[in-house]
Amino acid sequence: MSYTLTGFEGKVAVVTGAGRMRSIGRPIALALAQAGCDVVLTGTGRR
């Protein structure tokens, strides 16, 4: 199933859970950025 995101131009999104390559936050952040949203990523590490 495919979705098209609209209405995100000029918006800012803070995406949590983007600290690892295999996390859900990474693809969400990429989709928002492709839709024109400015994206801020946060995540935690083992340190």
C-alpha positions in Angstrom: 0.0 0.0 0.0 1.3 3.5 -0.9 0.4 6.8 0.6 1.1 10.4 -0.6 1.8 13.0 2.0 0.5 16.5 1.3 0.3 19.7 3.2 3.7 19.5 4.8 5.5 22.3 2.9 6.9 24.8 5.3 6.2 22.7 8.4 8.7 21.4 10.9 8.5 17.9 12.4 10.5 16.5 15.3 10.9 12.8 14.8 11.9 10.7 17.8 13.3 7.2 17.6 15.6 7.9 14.7 18.8 6.9 16.4 19.3 3.6 14.7 19.4 2.7 11.0 16.6 0.1 11.5 14.3 2.2 13.6 10.8 3.3 12.5 11.9 7.0 12.9 14.2 6.9 9.9 11.7 6.1 7.2 9.1 8.4 8.7 11.7 11.2 8.7 12.6 10.5 5.0 8.9 10.5 4.0 8.3 13.8 5.8 11.4 15.4 4.2 10.3 14.2 0.7 6.9 15.8 1.4 8.6 19.2 1.9 8.8 19.2 5.7 11.9 20.4 7.7 12.8 17.5 9.9 14.6 17.4 13.3 15.8 14.0 14.4 16.3 12.7 17.9 17.5 9.3 19.2 19.3 7.6 21.9 22.5 5.6 21.8 24.1 3.1 24.1 26.5 5.7 25.4 
